[in-house]
Protein backbone atom coordinates (compact mmCIF):
# COMPACT_ATOMS: atom_id res chain seq x y z
CA UNK A 1 0.00 0.00 0.00
CA UNK A 2 1.05 3.63 -0.51
CA UNK A 3 1.83 5.97 2.35
CA UNK A 4 1.90 9.74 1.81
CA UNK A 5 5.42 11.16 1.85
CA UNK A 6 7.22 7.86 1.34
CA UNK A 7 9.87 7.19 0.48
CA UNK A 8 11.24 10.19 2.35
CA UNK A 9 13.68 12.09 0.15
CA UNK A 10 17.19 12.18 1.62
CA UNK A 11 19.69 13.28 -1.06
CA UNK A 12 23.36 12.31 -1.07
CA UNK A 13 26.05 14.72 -2.23
CA UNK A 14 27.98 12.17 -4.31
CA UNK A 15 25.12 11.17 -6.63
CA UNK A 16 23.86 12.55 -9.96
CA UNK A 17 20.82 14.81 -10.07
CA UNK A 18 19.18 12.80 -12.85
CA UNK A 19 19.35 9.23 -14.12
CA UNK A 20 18.18 8.01 -17.51
CA UNK A 21 16.48 4.64 -17.27
CA UNK A 22 17.01 2.44 -20.31
CA UNK A 23 13.86 0.31 -20.12
CA UNK A 24 14.38 -3.22 -21.43
CA UNK A 25 11.17 -4.94 -20.35
CA UNK A 26 9.59 -5.14 -23.79
CA UNK A 27 12.67 -6.82 -25.29
CA UNK A 28 14.91 -8.43 -22.67
CA UNK A 29 11.95 -8.86 -20.36
CA UNK A 30 9.73 -10.73 -22.81
CA UNK A 31 12.28 -12.58 -24.95
CA UNK A 32 12.48 -15.53 -22.58
CA UNK A 33 8.74 -16.06 -22.09
CA UNK A 34 7.57 -19.56 -22.95
CA UNK A 35 4.12 -18.53 -24.15
CA UNK A 36 3.88 -16.19 -27.10
CA UNK A 37 2.86 -12.68 -26.14
CA UNK A 38 0.57 -11.21 -28.83
CA UNK A 39 2.01 -8.36 -30.84
CA UNK A 40 -0.80 -6.01 -29.84
CA UNK A 41 -0.13 -6.71 -26.15
CA UNK A 42 3.56 -5.89 -26.63
CA UNK A 43 2.65 -2.66 -28.41
CA UNK A 44 0.26 -1.69 -25.61
CA UNK A 45 2.94 -2.50 -23.04
CA UNK A 46 5.36 -0.12 -24.79
CA UNK A 47 2.70 2.58 -25.05
CA UNK A 48 1.96 2.30 -21.33
CA UNK A 49 5.64 2.42 -20.45
CA UNK A 50 5.94 5.62 -22.49
CA UNK A 51 2.87 6.98 -20.72
CA UNK A 52 4.59 6.33 -17.39
CA UNK A 53 7.38 8.70 -18.37
CA UNK A 54 10.10 6.34 -19.59
CA UNK A 55 11.99 8.04 -22.42
CA UNK A 56 14.12 5.13 -23.67
CA UNK A 57 12.24 1.87 -24.27
CA UNK A 58 13.98 -1.00 -26.02
CA UNK A 59 11.29 -2.27 -28.35
CA UNK A 60 12.43 -5.56 -29.88
CA UNK A 61 15.22 -7.44 -31.63
CA UNK A 62 15.66 -8.11 -35.33
CA UNK A 63 17.17 -11.51 -34.71
CA UNK A 64 16.29 -14.67 -36.64
CA UNK A 65 13.04 -16.12 -35.23
CA UNK A 66 14.71 -19.51 -34.81
CA UNK A 67 16.95 -18.11 -32.08
CA UNK A 68 14.44 -15.96 -30.19
CA UNK A 69 10.93 -17.04 -31.24
CA UNK A 70 9.24 -14.63 -28.84
CA UNK A 71 10.57 -11.68 -30.88
CA UNK A 72 9.68 -13.09 -34.29
CA UNK A 73 7.13 -10.30 -34.74
CA UNK A 74 9.68 -7.46 -34.71
CA UNK A 75 8.70 -6.38 -38.21
CA UNK A 76 5.03 -6.17 -37.22
CA UNK A 77 5.60 -4.64 -33.78
CA UNK A 78 7.94 -1.75 -34.56
CA UNK A 79 5.58 0.10 -36.96
CA UNK A 80 2.91 0.03 -34.23
CA UNK A 81 5.04 2.03 -31.80
CA UNK A 82 7.61 3.95 -33.85
CA UNK A 83 5.61 7.19 -33.73
CA UNK A 84 5.77 7.39 -29.93
CA UNK A 85 7.73 10.46 -28.72
CA UNK A 86 10.41 8.32 -27.04
CA UNK A 87 13.65 6.62 -28.07
CA UNK A 88 12.97 3.07 -29.26
CA UNK A 89 16.27 1.20 -29.70
CA UNK A 90 16.25 -2.27 -31.26
CA UNK A 91 18.82 -5.07 -31.26
CA UNK A 92 20.46 -5.97 -34.56
CA UNK A 93 22.70 -9.06 -34.51
CA UNK A 94 24.14 -8.59 -37.99
CA UNK A 95 23.79 -6.65 -41.24
CA UNK A 96 20.56 -8.44 -42.16
CA UNK A 97 19.04 -7.33 -38.90
CA UNK A 98 20.29 -3.80 -39.49
CA UNK A 99 18.72 -3.78 -42.96
CA UNK A 100 15.35 -4.70 -41.48
CA UNK A 101 15.64 -2.10 -38.72
CA UNK A 102 16.67 0.71 -41.07
CA UNK A 103 13.89 -0.15 -43.51
CA UNK A 104 11.37 0.40 -40.73
CA UNK A 105 12.88 3.71 -39.65
CA UNK A 106 14.72 2.71 -36.50
CA UNK A 107 16.83 5.58 -35.18
CA UNK A 108 18.69 3.60 -32.51
CA UNK A 109 20.20 0.13 -32.71
CA UNK A 110 22.26 -2.08 -30.44
CA UNK A 111 24.75 -4.89 -30.99
CA UNK A 112 25.27 -7.62 -28.42
CA UNK A 113 28.84 -8.68 -27.68
CA UNK A 114 30.41 -10.92 -25.05
CA UNK A 115 33.38 -10.50 -22.75
CA UNK A 116 33.95 -14.28 -22.72
CA UNK A 117 34.62 -16.86 -25.38
CA UNK A 118 32.11 -19.35 -23.94
CA UNK A 119 29.16 -16.99 -24.12
CA UNK A 120 30.22 -15.65 -27.52
CA UNK A 121 30.08 -19.23 -28.77
CA UNK A 122 26.73 -19.96 -27.10
CA UNK A 123 25.07 -16.71 -28.13
CA UNK A 124 26.65 -15.92 -31.49
CA UNK A 125 28.42 -19.13 -32.51
CA UNK A 126 31.60 -17.10 -32.92
CA UNK A 127 34.72 -16.21 -30.98
CA UNK A 128 34.83 -12.81 -29.30
CA UNK A 129 37.01 -11.38 -32.06
CA UNK A 130 34.90 -12.95 -34.82
CA UNK A 131 31.83 -11.32 -33.30
CA UNK A 132 33.56 -7.94 -33.20
CA UNK A 133 34.49 -8.36 -36.86
CA UNK A 134 30.84 -9.12 -37.65
CA UNK A 135 29.75 -5.96 -35.82
CA UNK A 136 32.25 -3.72 -37.61
CA UNK A 137 30.18 -3.15 -40.80
CA UNK A 138 26.96 -3.06 -38.77
CA UNK A 139 28.19 -0.19 -36.62
CA UNK A 140 29.83 1.59 -39.56
CA UNK A 141 26.67 1.46 -41.67
CA UNK A 142 24.46 2.49 -38.79
CA UNK A 143 26.65 5.50 -38.02
CA UNK A 144 26.75 6.46 -41.70
CA UNK A 145 22.93 6.45 -41.63
CA UNK A 146 22.91 8.77 -38.62
CA UNK A 147 21.72 6.04 -36.26
CA UNK A 148 22.75 5.91 -32.59
CA UNK A 149 24.55 2.66 -31.68
CA UNK A 150 24.65 0.99 -28.28
CA UNK A 151 27.06 -1.83 -27.56
CA UNK A 152 25.88 -4.43 -25.07
CA UNK A 153 28.64 -6.39 -23.37
CA UNK A 154 27.50 -9.50 -21.54
CA UNK A 155 29.35 -11.50 -18.85
CA UNK A 156 31.28 -8.50 -17.55
CA UNK A 157 31.32 -9.81 -13.97
CA UNK A 158 31.17 -13.58 -14.28
CA UNK A 159 30.42 -16.41 -16.69
CA UNK A 160 28.51 -19.65 -15.97
CA UNK A 161 31.09 -21.71 -17.86
CA UNK A 162 34.32 -19.81 -17.17
CA UNK A 163 33.66 -18.42 -13.71
CA UNK A 164 35.47 -15.20 -12.85
CA UNK A 165 36.15 -12.88 -15.79
CA UNK A 166 39.42 -10.90 -15.58
CA UNK A 167 38.81 -7.17 -15.62
CA UNK A 168 41.44 -6.50 -18.35
CA UNK A 169 39.54 -8.95 -20.57
CA UNK A 170 36.36 -6.90 -20.16
CA UNK A 171 38.20 -3.63 -20.73
CA UNK A 172 39.69 -4.96 -23.98
CA UNK A 173 36.28 -5.71 -25.48
CA UNK A 174 34.85 -2.41 -24.24
CA UNK A 175 37.72 -0.58 -25.91
CA UNK A 176 37.10 -2.52 -29.13
CA UNK A 177 33.39 -1.61 -29.16
CA UNK A 178 34.16 2.07 -28.61
CA UNK A 179 36.77 1.94 -31.37
CA UNK A 180 34.17 0.42 -33.71
CA UNK A 181 32.10 3.55 -33.18
CA UNK A 182 29.56 2.62 -30.49
CA UNK A 183 28.06 5.70 -28.88
CA UNK A 184 27.46 3.99 -25.55
CA UNK A 185 28.17 0.71 -23.79
CA UNK A 186 25.97 -1.29 -21.47
CA UNK A 187 27.99 -3.34 -18.95
CA UNK A 188 26.05 -6.54 -18.37
CA UNK A 189 26.05 -8.61 -15.18
CA UNK A 190 24.30 -11.34 -17.13
CA UNK A 191 24.10 -13.92 -14.34
CA UNK A 192 23.84 -11.45 -11.48
CA UNK A 193 27.07 -12.24 -9.64
CA UNK A 194 28.55 -8.73 -9.34
CA UNK A 195 29.22 -7.08 -5.99
CA UNK A 196 29.91 -3.37 -5.30
CA UNK A 197 33.68 -3.72 -5.02
CA UNK A 198 33.81 -5.50 -8.36
CA UNK A 199 31.71 -2.76 -9.95
CA UNK A 200 34.06 -0.09 -8.63
CA UNK A 201 37.12 -1.98 -9.87
CA UNK A 202 35.74 -2.39 -13.39
CA UNK A 203 34.59 1.21 -13.70
CA UNK A 204 37.96 2.42 -12.42
CA UNK A 205 39.79 0.26 -14.97
CA UNK A 206 37.57 1.56 -17.78
CA UNK A 207 38.39 5.12 -16.72
CA UNK A 208 42.08 4.32 -16.78
CA UNK A 209 41.57 3.00 -20.32
CA UNK A 210 40.10 6.42 -21.22
CA UNK A 211 36.61 5.09 -21.82
CA UNK A 212 34.39 7.98 -20.70
CA UNK A 213 31.97 7.27 -17.88
CA UNK A 214 29.36 9.32 -19.75
CA UNK A 215 29.33 6.60 -22.42
CA UNK A 216 28.59 3.81 -19.91
CA UNK A 217 25.38 2.25 -18.72
CA UNK A 218 24.96 -0.64 -16.29
CA UNK A 219 22.73 -3.68 -16.65
CA UNK A 220 22.38 -5.70 -13.45
CA UNK A 221 20.48 -8.90 -12.80
CA UNK A 222 19.24 -9.58 -9.29
CA UNK A 223 20.17 -13.26 -8.93
CA UNK A 224 21.86 -12.74 -5.54
CA UNK A 225 19.93 -9.62 -4.53
CA UNK A 226 22.80 -7.28 -5.39
CA UNK A 227 21.34 -5.26 -8.27
CA UNK A 228 20.39 -2.12 -6.32
CA UNK A 229 23.63 -2.11 -4.32
CA UNK A 230 25.61 -2.44 -7.53
CA UNK A 231 23.57 0.29 -9.18
CA UNK A 232 24.17 2.70 -6.30
CA UNK A 233 27.90 1.98 -6.55
CA UNK A 234 27.86 2.77 -10.27
CA UNK A 235 25.98 6.02 -9.64
CA UNK A 236 28.59 7.08 -7.11
CA UNK A 237 31.20 6.47 -9.81
CA UNK A 238 29.41 8.89 -12.15
CA UNK A 239 27.28 6.52 -14.25
CA UNK A 240 23.91 8.07 -15.14
CA UNK A 241 22.35 5.43 -17.41
CA UNK A 242 20.81 2.36 -15.80
CA UNK A 243 19.09 -0.52 -17.57
CA UNK A 244 16.01 -1.91 -15.87
CA UNK A 245 12.99 -4.02 -16.73
CA UNK A 246 9.43 -3.14 -15.79
CA UNK A 247 8.15 -5.63 -13.26
CA UNK A 248 11.55 -7.31 -13.05
CA UNK A 249 10.85 -9.37 -16.16
CA UNK A 250 13.60 -11.09 -18.04
CA UNK A 251 16.63 -13.27 -18.19
CA UNK A 252 18.82 -14.59 -20.95
CA UNK A 253 17.87 -17.57 -23.15
CA UNK A 254 21.55 -18.53 -23.58
CA UNK A 255 22.56 -18.34 -19.90
CA UNK A 256 20.29 -20.57 -17.85
CA UNK A 257 21.47 -19.15 -14.52
CA UNK A 258 20.42 -15.64 -15.53
CA UNK A 259 17.36 -14.61 -13.55
CA UNK A 260 15.32 -11.44 -13.77
CA UNK A 261 16.64 -8.00 -14.49
CA UNK A 262 16.65 -5.21 -11.95
CA UNK A 263 12.99 -4.14 -11.67
CA UNK A 264 12.37 -0.62 -12.92
CA UNK A 265 9.98 0.06 -10.03
CA UNK A 266 12.55 -0.97 -7.43
CA UNK A 267 15.08 1.31 -9.09
CA UNK A 268 12.68 4.26 -9.24
CA UNK A 269 11.75 3.81 -5.56
CA UNK A 270 15.42 3.95 -4.55
CA UNK A 271 16.18 6.92 -6.79
CA UNK A 272 13.13 8.81 -5.56
CA UNK A 273 14.30 8.36 -1.98
CA UNK A 274 17.68 9.76 -2.97
CA UNK A 275 16.14 12.79 -4.64
CA UNK A 276 17.32 11.70 -8.10
CA UNK A 277 15.04 12.70 -10.97
CA UNK A 278 13.97 10.02 -13.49
CA UNK A 279 10.85 11.61 -14.98
CA UNK A 280 8.93 8.40 -14.22
CA UNK A 281 5.45 8.33 -12.70
CA UNK A 282 5.83 5.41 -10.29
CA UNK A 283 2.08 4.84 -9.91
CA UNK A 284 1.54 4.54 -13.65
CA UNK A 285 4.58 2.30 -13.97
CA UNK A 286 3.39 -0.04 -11.22
CA UNK A 287 -0.04 -0.21 -12.84
CA UNK A 288 1.58 -1.03 -16.18
CA UNK A 289 3.66 -3.86 -14.71
CA UNK A 290 0.64 -5.24 -12.86
CA UNK A 291 -1.29 -5.13 -16.14
CA UNK A 292 1.44 -7.07 -17.95
CA UNK A 293 1.79 -9.57 -15.10
CA UNK A 294 -1.91 -10.34 -15.45
CA UNK A 295 -1.44 -11.02 -19.16
CA UNK A 296 1.50 -13.31 -18.41
CA UNK A 297 -0.56 -15.12 -15.79
CA UNK A 298 1.75 -14.67 -12.83
CA UNK A 299 2.57 -12.06 -10.20
CA UNK A 300 5.35 -9.56 -10.82
CA UNK A 301 8.67 -10.42 -9.12
CA UNK A 302 9.25 -6.71 -8.39
CA UNK A 303 9.09 -6.01 -4.67
CA UNK A 304 7.84 -2.49 -5.30
CA UNK A 305 5.08 -3.67 -7.62
CA UNK A 306 3.96 -6.15 -4.96
CA UNK A 307 4.11 -3.51 -2.23
CA UNK A 308 2.21 -0.85 -4.16
CA UNK A 309 -0.31 -3.02 -6.02
CA UNK A 310 -3.64 -3.10 -4.23
CA UNK A 311 -7.30 -2.81 -5.08
CA UNK A 312 -7.22 1.01 -4.92
CA UNK A 313 -4.46 1.28 -7.55
CA UNK A 314 -6.42 1.90 -10.73
CA UNK A 315 -5.18 1.20 -14.22
CA UNK A 316 -4.41 4.69 -15.61
CA UNK A 317 -5.74 3.58 -19.01
CA UNK A 318 -9.13 2.84 -17.44
CA UNK A 319 -9.54 6.06 -15.44
C-alpha positions in Angstrom: 0.0 0.0 0.0 1.0 3.6 -0.5 1.8 6.0 2.4 1.9 9.7 1.8 5.4 11.2 1.8 7.2 7.9 1.3 9.9 7.2 0.5 11.2 10.2 2.3 13.7 12.1 0.2 17.2 12.2 1.6 19.7 13.3 -1.1 23.4 12.3 -1.1 26.0 14.7 -2.2 28.0 12.2 -4.3 25.1 11.2 -6.6 23.9 12.5 -10.0 20.8 14.8 -10.1 19.2 12.8 -12.8 19.3 9.2 -14.1 18.2 8.0 -17.5 16.5 4.6 -17.3 17.0 2.4 -20.3 13.9 0.3 -20.1 14.4 -3.2 -21.4 11.2 -4.9 -20.4 9.6 -5.1 -23.8 12.7 -6.8 -25.3 14.9 -8.4 -22.7 11.9 -8.9 -20.4 9.7 -10.7 -22.8 12.3 -12.6 -25.0 12.5 -15.5 -22.6 8.7 -16.1 -22.1 7.6 -19.6 -23.0 4.1 -18.5 -24.1 3.9 -16.2 -27.1 2.9 -12.7 -26.1 0.6 -11.2 -28.8 2.0 -8.4 -30.8 -0.8 -6.0 -29.8 -0.1 -6.7 -26.2 3.6 -5.9 -26.6 2.6 -2.7 -28.4 0.3 -1.7 -25.6 2.9 -2.5 -23.0 5.4 -0.1 -24.8 2.7 2.6 -25.0 2.0 2.3 -21.3 5.6 2.4 -20.5 5.9 5.6 -22.5 2.9 7.0 -20.7 4.6 6.3 -17.4 7.4 8.7 -18.4 10.1 6.3 -19.6 12.0 8.0 -22.4 14.1 5.1 -23.7 12.2 1.9 -24.3 14.0 -1.0 -26.0 11.3 -2.3 -28.3 12.4 -5.6 -29.9 15.2 -7.4 -31.6 15.7 -8.1 -35.3 17.2 -11.5 -34.7 16.3 -14.7 -36.6 13.0 -16.1 -35.2 14.7 -19.5 -34.8 16.9 -18.1 -32.1 14.4 -16.0 -30.2 10.9 -17.0 -31.2 9.2 -14.6 -28.8 10.6 -11.7 -30.9 9.7 -13.1 -34.3 7.1 -10.3 -34.7 9.7 -7.5 -34.7 8.7 -6.4 -38.2 5.0 -6.2 -37.2 5.6 -4.6 -33.8 7.9 -1.7 -34.6 5.6 0.1 -37.0 2.9 0.0 -34.2 5.0 2.0 -31.8 7.6 4.0 -33.9 5.6 7.2 -33.7 5.8 7.4 -29.9 7.7 10.5 -28.7 10.4 8.3 -27.0 13.6 6.6 -28.1 13.0 3.1 -29.3 16.3 1.2 -29.7 16.2 -2.3 -31.3 18.8 -5.1 -31.3 20.5 -6.0 -34.6 22.7 -9.1 -34.5 24.1 -8.6 -38.0 23.8 -6.7 -41.2 20.6 -8.4 -42.2 19.0 -7.3 -38.9 20.3 -3.8 -39.5 18.7 -3.8 -43.0 15.3 -4.7 -41.5 15.6 -2.1 -38.7 16.7 0.7 -41.1 13.9 -0.1 -43.5 11.4 0.4 -40.7 12.9 3.7 -39.7 14.7 2.7 -36.5 16.8 5.6 -35.2 18.7 3.6 -32.5 20.2 0.1 -32.7 22.3 -2.1 -30.4 24.8 -4.9 -31.0 25.3 -7.6 -28.4 28.8 -8.7 -27.7 30.4 -10.9 -25.0 33.4 -10.5 -22.7 33.9 -14.3 -22.7 34.6 -16.9 -25.4 32.1 -19.4 -23.9 29.2 -17.0 -24.1 30.2 -15.7 -27.5 30.1 -19.2 -28.8 26.7 -20.0 -27.1 25.1 -16.7 -28.1 26.6 -15.9 -31.5 28.4 -19.1 -32.5 31.6 -17.1 -32.9 34.7 -16.2 -31.0 34.8 -12.8 -29.3 37.0 -11.4 -32.1 34.9 -13.0 -34.8 31.8 -11.3 -33.3 33.6 -7.9 -33.2 34.5 -8.4 -36.9 30.8 -9.1 -37.7 29.7 -6.0 -35.8 32.3 -3.7 -37.6 30.2 -3.2 -40.8 27.0 -3.1 -38.8 28.2 -0.2 -36.6 29.8 1.6 -39.6 26.7 1.5 -41.7 24.5 2.5 -38.8 26.7 5.5 -38.0 26.7 6.5 -41.7 22.9 6.4 -41.6 22.9 8.8 -38.6 21.7 6.0 -36.3 22.8 5.9 -32.6 24.6 2.7 -31.7 24.6 1.0 -28.3 27.1 -1.8 -27.6 25.9 -4.4 -25.1 28.6 -6.4 -23.4 27.5 -9.5 -21.5 29.3 -11.5 -18.9 31.3 -8.5 -17.6 31.3 -9.8 -14.0 31.2 -13.6 -14.3 30.4 -16.4 -16.7 28.5 -19.7 -16.0 31.1 -21.7 -17.9 34.3 -19.8 -17.2 33.7 -18.4 -13.7 35.5 -15.2 -12.8 36.1 -12.9 -15.8 39.4 -10.9 -15.6 38.8 -7.2 -15.6 41.4 -6.5 -18.3 39.5 -8.9 -20.6 36.4 -6.9 -20.2 38.2 -3.6 -20.7 39.7 -5.0 -24.0 36.3 -5.7 -25.5 34.8 -2.4 -24.2 37.7 -0.6 -25.9 37.1 -2.5 -29.1 33.4 -1.6 -29.2 34.2 2.1 -28.6 36.8 1.9 -31.4 34.2 0.4 -33.7 32.1 3.6 -33.2 29.6 2.6 -30.5 28.1 5.7 -28.9 27.5 4.0 -25.6 28.2 0.7 -23.8 26.0 -1.3 -21.5 28.0 -3.3 -19.0 26.1 -6.5 -18.4 26.0 -8.6 -15.2 24.3 -11.3 -17.1 24.1 -13.9 -14.3 23.8 -11.4 -11.5 27.1 -12.2 -9.6 28.6 -8.7 -9.3 29.2 -7.1 -6.0 29.9 -3.4 -5.3 33.7 -3.7 -5.0 33.8 -5.5 -8.4 31.7 -2.8 -9.9 34.1 -0.1 -8.6 37.1 -2.0 -9.9 35.7 -2.4 -13.4 34.6 1.2 -13.7 38.0 2.4 -12.4 39.8 0.3 -15.0 37.6 1.6 -17.8 38.4 5.1 -16.7 42.1 4.3 -16.8 41.6 3.0 -20.3 40.1 6.4 -21.2 36.6 5.1 -21.8 34.4 8.0 -20.7 32.0 7.3 -17.9 29.4 9.3 -19.7 29.3 6.6 -22.4 28.6 3.8 -19.9 25.4 2.2 -18.7 25.0 -0.6 -16.3 22.7 -3.7 -16.6 22.4 -5.7 -13.4 20.5 -8.9 -12.8 19.2 -9.6 -9.3 20.2 -13.3 -8.9 21.9 -12.7 -5.5 19.9 -9.6 -4.5 22.8 -7.3 -5.4 21.3 -5.3 -8.3 20.4 -2.1 -6.3 23.6 -2.1 -4.3 25.6 -2.4 -7.5 23.6 0.3 -9.2 24.2 2.7 -6.3 27.9 2.0 -6.5 27.9 2.8 -10.3 26.0 6.0 -9.6 28.6 7.1 -7.1 31.2 6.5 -9.8 29.4 8.9 -12.2 27.3 6.5 -14.3 23.9 8.1 -15.1 22.3 5.4 -17.4 20.8 2.4 -15.8 19.1 -0.5 -17.6 16.0 -1.9 -15.9 13.0 -4.0 -16.7 9.4 -3.1 -15.8 8.1 -5.6 -13.3 11.5 -7.3 -13.1 10.9 -9.4 -16.2 13.6 -11.1 -18.0 16.6 -13.3 -18.2 18.8 -14.6 -20.9 17.9 -17.6 -23.2 21.5 -18.5 -23.6 22.6 -18.3 -19.9 20.3 -20.6 -17.8 21.5 -19.2 -14.5 20.4 -15.6 -15.5 17.4 -14.6 -13.6 15.3 -11.4 -13.8 16.6 -8.0 -14.5 16.6 -5.2 -12.0 13.0 -4.1 -11.7 12.4 -0.6 -12.9 10.0 0.1 -10.0 12.5 -1.0 -7.4 15.1 1.3 -9.1 12.7 4.3 -9.2 11.7 3.8 -5.6 15.4 3.9 -4.5 16.2 6.9 -6.8 13.1 8.8 -5.6 14.3 8.4 -2.0 17.7 9.8 -3.0 16.1 12.8 -4.6 17.3 11.7 -8.1 15.0 12.7 -11.0 14.0 10.0 -13.5 10.8 11.6 -15.0 8.9 8.4 -14.2 5.5 8.3 -12.7 5.8 5.4 -10.3 2.1 4.8 -9.9 1.5 4.5 -13.7 4.6 2.3 -14.0 3.4 0.0 -11.2 0.0 -0.2 -12.8 1.6 -1.0 -16.2 3.7 -3.9 -14.7 0.6 -5.2 -12.9 -1.3 -5.1 -16.1 1.4 -7.1 -18.0 1.8 -9.6 -15.1 -1.9 -10.3 -15.4 -1.4 -11.0 -19.2 1.5 -13.3 -18.4 -0.6 -15.1 -15.8 1.8 -14.7 -12.8 2.6 -12.1 -10.2 5.4 -9.6 -10.8 8.7 -10.4 -9.1 9.2 -6.7 -8.4 9.1 -6.0 -4.7 7.8 -2.5 -5.3 5.1 -3.7 -7.6 4.0 -6.2 -5.0 4.1 -3.5 -2.2 2.2 -0.9 -4.2 -0.3 -3.0 -6.0 -3.6 -3.1 -4.2 -7.3 -2.8 -5.1 -7.2 1.0 -4.9 -4.5 1.3 -7.5 -6.4 1.9 -10.7 -5.2 1.2 -14.2 -4.4 4.7 -15.6 -5.7 3.6 -19.0 -9.1 2.8 -17.4 -9.5 6.1 -15.4 
